[in-house]
Amino acid sequence: MLLKIYSSLAALGAGMFCAANGLGNVMGAPDASSATGYELRGTLLNAPAGTKVLISDTREGHLIHLDSAYADAQGQFVLRGQVAEPALYRLTVGEKKMLFPLMVPLENGVQLRLTGDVVQLSNSYWLEGSAAAATLLQFRAAQTQASFYYVSAMQEKRLKEGIATSLKSSDLPKPDEGLMQISRDVATAARKKLIQQHPDSYVAAFETTLLMRDGKQRAFTDSMTTAFERTLPASRYTKMLANYQQKTATTTVGQLAPEIKLAAPDGKKVALSSLRGKYVLVDFWASWCGPCRQENPNVIKLYQKYKDKGFEIYSVSLDDSREKWVKAIAADGLPWKQVSDLQGWKSAAGTAYGVDAIPQTFLLDPKGHIVARNLRGADLEAKIASLLR
């Protein structure tokens, strides 16, 4: 049976991050016999002959090419090789960068079949051939249902506001943060339910890694890490979860936040402890981090609303260029404390807080204890409002 997988909002319940182990140098991988390896056969509708299809993996910050092929006149291609372990691997189609590369479950000795329309491949595609593919279908379908909620709610909002559906996208109302948060909550709840239903699936372990930086899900991800250590001890995702758990053990809710004392743009050092007596949002970001910059307008509004009520922000940049850092501060109009050692991912502060992706935030109480992690949008404002009553 062909399984239809929607992935347009695969990251809906997980948030968007710029990760330290993202795409790095491109390395080659040796060919392997398909007799004991994987095989991925695909048919791409509307794909011009010669469309390039590439399967790759990410290891230690390097993107490793496993195999590539070119679609024929019928849009058909075959990829073969060996994988180090059963896992989800990146599938990219065409030369243009894909916002959300397809993730396909590859296993040695398994033949997988993919069919999809290249025009909107990241919105929908079909897979069959393994239990992992069927499990992936369930997760993608659940995320799609959450995205449908948001789309339907926005359509209803447009009608209530008297906006014709025929208007151009530039005329439509801006995304509703409240509705987006509800959609994220729906997606997260669905993801957690499916994870618990598949405690022996590497697909479920992968999906758990998408929640591990969400401070509200710490208890859940910790419990699933323990479960995966029993059922999938050798999986890369189990190791990733366990490593993150260990790195962030000193920055969980209730812990005293590690001290930071770094230079501001004027060269003077500012200690985090100098802000004791206020609720402080420690914000890790960088000028090159798109999701960080996109969130800044919301954080500015929050700061202006609560800065005179005992709230402060202490931003730590993971930039390595002073010029780009200072330029971004000015461009975004950030009025709060800004510090950096300009060491990028090697930042001492980032290491102390176990930061391997940004944006990441830690909300501290007046005594310097962590009261919340990685809250944003409506959740962050609600938490601050409740603390400052």
Order of alpha helices (4+ residues) and beta strands (2+ residues): beta-beta-beta-beta-beta-beta-beta-beta-beta-beta-beta-alpha-alpha-alpha-alpha-alpha-beta-beta-beta-alpha-beta-alpha-beta-alpha-beta-beta-beta-alpha
